[in-house]
Amino acid sequence: MPDHLPEVAGDRVGERELSLYLHVPICASRCGYCDFNTYTLAQLGSGAPGDIGRWLHAELALARRVLDATGRTIPPLATIFIGGGTPTMLTPGQLGALVDDARDRFGLAPGAEISCEANPETITPAVLDGLLAAGFTRLSLGMQSACEPVLRTLDRVHTPGQALRAARDAHRAGFTEVNLDLIYGTPGESMDDWRASLDAALSVTPEHLSAYALTIEDATPLARRIREGALPGIDEDDLADKYLLADEVLTQAGLANYEISNWARPGHECRHNLAYWRGADWWGAGPGAHSHIAGFRWWNLRHPRAWGAALDAGAWPGAGCELLDERARHEEAVMLGVRIADGLPLSQLDEVERSRVPALVGDGLARVDADDRLHLSPTGRLLADKVTRDLLD
């Protein structure tokens, strides 16, 4: 893993907006479906929140040194996103210190979006006030479901009431950007259960809502329960029906689909996530975090102790990297472009790829607007990977 950016990437620093992701890999307990790079305090020790914060500060210093070494003008941060895990396992003061450090080292663009993820059981009025005072502009809450049996199957420790109360309290405290994350397709979840979750989420008027299909990862306790027959498996038709219901209900409520799994009221789209989908530059700090600068990608060591030890030694804490060639960058641009409501400009496709578009339109998977941009239909969103393959292969 190099300790600098390749020249071909370094020479392009500053051509795009710069975002920052900070990964806090700590949770109070681990959910049965989760395959993310997270750890409990029992695994890491009671001092983990402080250690993680200290090492994140160290990686921010590293990021500034590496970017400065390119000799390019470093743009101020357009967005900051602190995700997890459960970032609110750190105190608002610790989280605010990270925002302050990022602001001091990079500056913030006017109107910068600063997001924090949280699990509902960690939210109190005092925490909300602390996050606002620290400069956070957006709160993303892991609600997942409004049905207690579904939450139990997922091993979530909060109640439906806690999630809804946290969203209401966030609005009362002064947050004007609140997102709720939902999961559909949990074993045993009925269509009525899913409709109830959508209705409950909308009852607290979130500005943004994300709905993700449950995926079963082999190494998780949930996967083991399904293999043992204790729970039914995932039904792909059921997932499709629930996605289409979500799109119908959320659209009727005034939230527009702007990316396959994300809906927002106009003007409340998550700008940090759009930076990913539009191929912007971002530095991902934290164990297992991924970064992208001008076609150069790298990812950090996964375990917090290994990642932290590298930073303590003054080394780049990367586990691997790749420099995308022109073809790989094209394929990625197509894959990401079809996902968002902006649509994919047909001018980004070569002649052979453009010749494949009429078949997709004829199959009802996409449409082409007056500006020659390709947009997926709701059914096309369900088959986005197929659409990408059909365009590129």
C-alpha positions in Angstrom: 0.0 0.0 0.0 1.6 3.3 -1.0 2.0 6.3 1.3 1.1 8.7 -1.4 -1.4 9.1 -4.3 -0.3 7.9 -7.7 0.8 10.9 -9.9 -2.1 10.3 -12.4 -4.6 10.7 -9.5 -2.7 13.4 -7.6 -2.6 15.6 -10.7 -6.4 15.6 -10.7 -7.0 16.4 -7.0 -9.4 19.4 -6.8 -11.2 18.8 -10.1 -14.2 17.4 -8.1 -15.8 18.2 -4.8 -14.2 16.5 -1.8 -16.2 14.6 0.9 -15.2 13.0 4.1 -16.5 9.7 5.6 -15.6 8.8 9.2 -16.3 5.2 10.3 -17.1 4.5 13.9 -17.1 0.7 14.2 -18.7 0.3 17.6 -22.1 -1.0 18.6 -23.6 -1.8 22.0 -24.7 -5.2 20.6 -24.5 -6.9 17.2 -27.6 -7.4 15.1 -28.2 -10.9 13.8 -28.3 -9.8 10.1 -25.3 -7.5 10.3 -22.1 -8.2 8.3 -20.7 -4.7 8.5 -17.3 -4.0 10.0 -18.5 -3.4 13.6 -17.5 -4.6 17.0 -19.0 -4.4 20.5 -17.4 -2.9 23.5 -16.9 -6.4 24.9 -14.8 -7.2 21.9 -12.8 -3.9 21.9 -12.7 -2.8 25.5 -14.3 0.0 27.4 -11.7 2.5 26.1 -12.6 1.9 22.5 -14.6 5.1 21.9 -11.7 7.2 23.0 -9.2 5.1 21.0 -11.3 5.3 17.8 -11.7 9.1 18.2 -7.9 9.5 18.7 -7.1 7.4 15.6 -9.7 9.2 13.5 -8.0 12.5 14.3 -4.7 10.9 13.3 -6.1 9.8 10.0 -7.4 13.3 9.3 -3.9 14.6 9.8 -2.6 11.9 7.4 -5.3 12.8 4.8 -4.2 16.5 4.8 -0.5 15.6 4.5 -1.2 13.2 1.6 -3.4 15.6 -0.3 -1.0 18.6 0.3 1.8 16.5 -1.1 0.1 16.6 -4.5 0.8 20.3 -4.8 -2.8 20.9 -5.8 -5.4 23.2 -4.2 -7.5 21.1 -1.9 -11.2 22.0 -2.0 -13.1 22.6 1.2 -15.3 19.6 2.3 -18.7 19.6 0.6 -20.0 16.9 3.0 -19.0 15.0 6.1 -20.7 11.7 7.1 -20.0 9.9 10.3 -21.3 6.4 10.0 -21.0 3.0 11.8 -21.6 1.0 13.7 -23.2 3.4 16.0 -21.4 6.8 16.0 -23.4 8.0 18.9 -21.5 5.5 21.1 -19.1 8.5 21.1 -20.3 11.6 23.0 -21.5 14.6 21.1 -18.4 16.3 22.4 -16.1 13.6 20.8 -18.1 13.7 17.5 -18.0 17.5 17.5 -14.2 17.5 18.0 -13.9 15.4 14.8 -16.1 17.9 12.9 -14.0 20.7 14.3 -10.8 19.0 13.3 -12.0 18.3 9.8 -13.1 22.0 9.5 -9.8 23.2 10.7 -7.8 21.0 8.3 -9.9 21.3 5.2 -12.5 24.0 5.6 -16.1 23.6 4.9 -17.9 24.6 1.7 -20.8 27.0 2.1 -23.8 25.1 3.3 -21.8 21.9 3.8 -23.9 18.8 4.8 -22.7 17.2 8.0 -24.5 13.9 8.8 -24.4 11.5 11.7 -25.9 8.0 11.9 -27.5 6.9 15.2 -29.5 4.0 16.6 -32.7 5.2 18.3 -31.9 3.9 21.8 -28.9 6.2 21.9 -30.8 9.4 21.2 -31.9 11.7 24.0 -32.8 15.5 23.9 -29.3 16.2 25.4 -27.6 14.2 22.7 -29.6 16.0 20.0 -28.8 19.4 21.4 -25.1 18.4 21.6 -25.1 17.2 17.9 -26.6 20.5 16.7 -24.2 22.5 18.8 -21.4 20.5 17.2 -22.5 21.5 13.7 -24.4 18.5 12.5 -27.0 19.4 10.0 -28.5 15.9 9.3 -29.5 12.9 11.4 -29.9 9.4 10.0 -31.8 7.0 12.3 -31.8 3.2 12.0 -35.5 2.5 12.5 -35.6 -0.7 10.3 -39.2 -1.6 11.2 -42.3 -0.5 13.1 -43.2 -4.1 14.0 -41.8 -5.6 17.2 -41.6 -9.2 15.9 -39.6 -8.0 12.9 -37.2 -6.1 15.2 -36.8 -9.2 17.4 -36.0 -11.3 14.3 -33.3 -8.8 13.3 -32.0 -8.7 16.9 -32.6 -4.9 17.2 -32.7 -3.7 20.8 -34.9 -0.6 20.3 -38.6 -0.5 20.1 -40.7 1.0 17.3 -41.7 3.8 19.7 -38.1 4.8 20.4 -37.4 5.2 16.7 -40.4 7.4 16.1 -39.8 9.4 19.2 -36.2 10.0 18.3 -37.3 11.4 14.9 -39.9 13.7 16.5 -37.4 14.9 19.1 -34.8 15.6 16.4 -37.3 17.9 14.6 -38.2 19.6 17.9 -34.6 20.1 18.7 -34.0 21.9 15.3 -32.9 19.3 12.8 -34.4 20.0 9.4 -32.8 16.9 7.8 -33.9 13.6 9.3 -33.6 10.3 7.6 -35.1 7.0 8.6 -33.6 3.7 7.5 -36.0 0.8 6.9 -35.4 -2.8 6.0 -37.9 -5.0 4.1 -38.0 -8.7 3.5 -37.2 -9.9 7.0 -38.3 -13.6 7.4 -41.9 -13.6 8.7 -42.6 -10.0 7.7 -46.0 -9.8 6.0 -47.0 -7.2 3.4 -49.2 -5.6 6.1 -46.2 -5.4 8.4 -44.3 -3.6 5.7 -47.1 -1.2 5.0 -47.4 -0.5 8.7 -43.7 0.3 8.8 -44.0 2.7 5.9 -47.0 4.4 7.4 -45.3 4.7 10.8 -42.2 6.2 9.3 -44.2 8.8 7.3 -46.2 9.7 10.5 -43.1 11.6 11.8 -42.6 13.5 8.4 -39.0 12.6 7.7 -37.3 14.6 5.0 -35.6 11.5 3.7 -36.3 7.7 3.8 -34.0 4.8 2.8 -35.5 1.3 2.2 -33.2 -1.6 1.8 -33.9 -5.2 0.9 -32.6 -7.6 3.5 -29.6 -9.5 2.3 -28.6 -12.7 4.0 -24.8 -12.8 4.6 -23.4 -16.3 5.1 -21.5 -15.7 8.3 -24.3 -14.0 10.3 -26.5 -15.6 13.0 -29.6 -14.9 10.8 -28.1 -16.9 8.0 -27.5 -19.8 10.4 -31.1 -19.7 11.7 -32.4 -19.9 8.1 -30.0 -22.8 7.2 -31.2 -24.6 10.3 -34.9 -24.1 9.3 -35.8 -21.9 12.3 -36.8 -19.1 9.9 -38.0 -19.1 6.3 -35.6 -18.0 3.5 -35.8 -14.8 1.4 -38.5 -14.7 -1.3 -37.3 -12.6 -4.2 -40.8 -12.0 -5.5 -41.8 -10.8 -2.0 -38.9 -8.4 -2.0 -39.9 -7.0 -5.4 -43.5 -6.5 -4.3 -42.4 -4.7 -1.1 -40.1 -2.4 -3.1 -42.9 -1.5 -5.5 -45.2 -0.8 -2.6 -42.6 1.4 -0.9 -42.2 3.4 -4.1 -46.0 3.8 -4.5 -46.6 4.8 -0.8 -43.6 7.2 -0.6 -44.2 8.8 -3.9 -47.8 9.5 -2.9 -46.5 11.0 0.3 -44.4 13.5 -1.6 -41.0 11.8 -1.4 -39.4 11.3 -4.8 -37.1 8.3 -5.6 -33.7 9.8 -6.4 -31.6 6.7 -6.1 -32.8 3.1 -6.2 -33.1 2.7 -2.4 -33.6 6.3 -1.4 -36.5 8.8 -1.4 -36.5 12.4 -0.3 -38.7 15.5 -0.3 -37.5 17.9 -3.0 -34.2 19.6 -1.9 -33.6 17.1 0.9 -31.6 14.4 -1.0 -28.5 13.2 0.8 -25.7 15.1 -0.8 -23.0 12.8 0.6 -24.5 9.7 -0.9 -24.9 11.6 -4.2 -21.2 12.3 -4.1 -20.6 8.5 -4.2 -23.1 7.9 -7.0 -21.8 10.8 -9.1 -18.2 9.6 -8.8 -16.9 12.5 -6.7 -13.7 12.3 -4.5 -13.9 11.3 -0.9 -11.6 10.2 1.9 -12.8 7.4 4.1 -11.2 7.4 7.5 -11.6 4.5 9.9 -11.2 0.8 10.0 -12.3 -0.8 6.7 -13.3 2.5 5.2 -13.0 3.0 1.5 -11.7 6.0 -0.3 -11.7 7.3 -3.9 -9.6 10.1 -5.4 -9.6 10.6 -9.2 -9.9 7.0 -10.1 -7.6 5.7 -7.3 -9.3 3.6 -4.7 -8.0 2.1 -1.5 -9.4 0.5 1.6 -8.2 0.5 5.2 -7.3 -2.4 7.5 -10.5 -3.8 8.9 -9.7 -4.4 12.6 -9.7 -1.2 14.7 -6.5 -2.3 16.5 -4.6 -3.0 13.3 -5.8 0.2 11.7 -4.9 2.2 14.9 -1.5 0.5 15.2 -0.6 1.6 11.7 -1.6 5.2 12.5 0.4 5.2 15.7 3.4 4.1 13.7 2.9 7.0 11.3 2.0 4.6 8.4 -0.8 4.6 5.9 -3.4 2.2 7.4 -4.4 0.8 4.0 -5.0 -2.9 3.3 -5.2 -2.6 -0.5 -5.6 -0.3 -3.4 -6.4 -0.1 -7.2 -6.0 2.4 -9.9 -9.0 2.2 -12.3 -8.2 2.1 -16.0 -10.3 3.9 -18.5 -12.6 0.9 -19.2 -13.2 0.3 -15.5 -14.0 3.9 -14.9 -16.4 3.9 -17.8 -18.2 0.8 -16.5 -18.4 2.3 -13.0 -19.9 5.5 -14.4 -22.6 3.6 -16.2 -23.4 1.4 -13.2 -23.7 4.4 -10.9 -25.4 6.6 -13.5 -28.3 4.3 -14.1 -29.0 4.2 -10.3 -29.9 7.9 -9.8 -32.9 10.0 -11.0 -30.6 12.3 -12.9 -30.3 9.6 -15.4 -27.4 8.4 -17.5 -26.5 10.7 -20.5 -26.5 8.6 -23.7 -23.4 10.6 -24.7 -21.5 8.6 -22.0 -22.2 5.4 -24.0 -20.3 4.3 -27.0 -22.1 3.5 -30.3 -22.5 -0.2 -29.5 -23.9 0.5 -26.0 -26.3 3.1 -27.4 -27.6 0.5 -29.8 -28.8 -1.6 -26.9 -30.9 1.1 -25.3 -34.1 0.6 -27.5 -34.3 -3.0 -26.3 -34.3 -1.9 -22.6 -37.0 0.7 -23.4 -39.1 -1.9 -25.3 -38.9 -4.2 -22.3 -40.2 -1.5 -20.0 -37.0 -1.3 -18.0 -36.1 2.3 -19.0 -37.1 5.4 -20.8 -35.1 8.1 -22.6 -36.1 11.7 -21.9 -35.9 14.8 -24.2 -32.4 15.5 -23.0 -31.2 12.0 -24.2 -30.8 10.7 -20.7 -31.6 7.1 -19.7 -33.9 6.7 -16.7 -34.9 3.4 -15.1 -38.5 2.5 -14.6 -39.5 1.1 -11.1 -39.2 -2.4 -12.6 -35.9 -1.4 -14.1 -34.6 -0.3 -10.7 -35.3 -3.8 -9.4 -33.2 -5.1 -12.3 -30.5 -2.4 -12.3 -27.6 -4.9 -12.3 -29.1 -6.6 -15.3 -29.6 -3.3 -17.1 -26.0 -2.4 -16.5 -24.9 -5.8 -17.8 -27.1 -5.5 -20.9 -25.7 -2.1 -21.7 -22.0 -3.0 -21.2 -21.8 -6.7 -22.4 
